[in-house]
Amino acid sequence: MESGLGLETTEFRRAFAVETGRLLRHRLLWFVAVWGGLSTLIAVIRVPGVKPFAEWSFGESALYATSLVAMVGGYVTALVLVLRKKLDHTGVVWVSMALVVLDGLNEVVVRASELAQPSGLIMFSITHFLASALFPWSPMQAIRPAAVVLLASAASWLTFEGGPEVRDIWAIAMSPLLVVPGVGLCALRHGRRMERFKFSFVDQRYGKLRQELQYARAIHEALFPQPKTKGSVRLAYRYEPMRQIGGDYLHATVSPTDDGRDEKLSLVLMDVTGHGIPAALSVNRLHGEMELCFADDPDIGPGDVLRRLNRYVHLTLAKHSIFVTALCLRVDPVKGTIEHASAGHPPAFLRASDGTLQELESTAIVLGAIADSEFDAAPQTNTFGPGDSVVAYTDGATEARNDKGEMIRIDGLRQIMADPSPIEPGTWPERVLDIVFRHRSGLPPEDDTLVVEMYRRLEREAIETDEAGAGNGAAVASEPVAAAGGD
């Protein structure tokens, strides 16, 4: 299948052919009306020619009349077809060439019959040049009708008009020079028109692509969960794709705790290799797998989630050299625990309410690299009490570069997270992205960046916040990822 934006694409050739047909329809009407009428008038005026009309035999009259009727009939037929819009863009091109051929063949018949005043191929060269100047032909389209007429002229000259004499052969050899001006003009105009159309085509296609990307971004962002602003376990995040859509993805699911008094929150953070549309297409497939995974078992553990994801990626995406890093978390507020399994993902930071910091390291290899039978997710469990937060991210945060090419790295993010000053829960994503932005000195991101915080409010604060939301008669508004992510 052809691809790209160059002139070799099927889409470009089709669009250029349609544009050529559109131009030809308008100019063909002018050519038929003006030049067709003028050619007919010239044919009638020169009838007396070499031999008086009264001395013509029936055969001679029939020959001349047939030639004239064929030419006039061709012009009239072309006019009717164009006015009734019976021709597609390809048909219009062939009709324009056929008219020039008919005009040229009429000149050959006049010269061969010696009934009217001959003009040789001079009249045809004028017709061909005017057609080349008027019609948006390519050089090859200008050559085709000229080749037909010149071959017919040569055949007539050698067969009916005296035989293969040196003078005739020399005239035949030089006759192509008569159409060189028309062909050269077509080559010049065609090249310029193609360049103009190329820029217009690319501009229109770029505009359509931007519009399609806007629609794609709306669909892509709809895959992300809403921030969770109520309950004992909450979720906040910020997303900044490198382009309009990217390869970072977040999936969140709630399920009841064992005693039914609260909700567990499961979180899957993924980073697909690559950027832009290809990575976003992979994210779309992974979203479907996540939906099925948690629909089958809403309480599935992080280790089982990664095993299922690894099998899916290994069987479908890895064959295209697409791999995924993933971090799966599950918080149980009743037990006060957080379970995690990480497949090659950067370490998340577990920040306790007293400011102490613990890293949740990777527990398995990147998804898709090995078969399901060899994959071991090795999930781990840690304490996660009221006031604790876990901050996870994709490598767009740690690999952000400043104007000197220096990256923040995990050490830099660790220093940020170790800040002993009190930090309002739920504000870490915005805080980290702001630091990343300032580190880049406002330069555009070189990778998709997703920062996620899952946290537990202190029991008293959680109750007060929930009661305030209920008292206002509405839940706290939660923005979709379009508002949560930087653009």
Buried (B, 14 or more C-beta within 10 A) or exposed (E): EEEEEEEEBEEBEEBBBEBBBEBBBEBBBEBBEEBBEEBBEEBEEBBEBEBEEEEBEEEBEEBBEEBBEEBBEBBEBBBEBBEEEEBEBEBBBEBBBBBBBBBBBBBBBBBBBEBBBBBBBEBBBBBBBBBBBBBBBBBEBBBBBBEBBBEBBBBBBBEEBEEEEEEBEEBBEEBEEBBEBBBBBBBEBBEEBBEEBBEEBEEEBEEEEEEEBEEBBEEBBEBBBEBBBBBBBBBBBBBBBBBBBBBBBBBBBBBEBEEEEBBBBBBBBBBBBBBBBBBBBBBBBBBEBBEEBBEEEEBBBBBBBBBBBBBBBBEBBBEEEBBBBBBBBBBBBBBBBBBBBBBBBBBBBBBBBEEEEBEBEBBBBBBBBBEEEEBBBEBBBBEBBBBBBBBBBBBBBBBBBEEEEEBBBBEBBBEBBEEEEEBEBBBBBBBBBEBBBEBBEEEEBBBBBBBBBBBBBBEEEBEEBBEEBEEEEEEEEBEBBBEBBBE
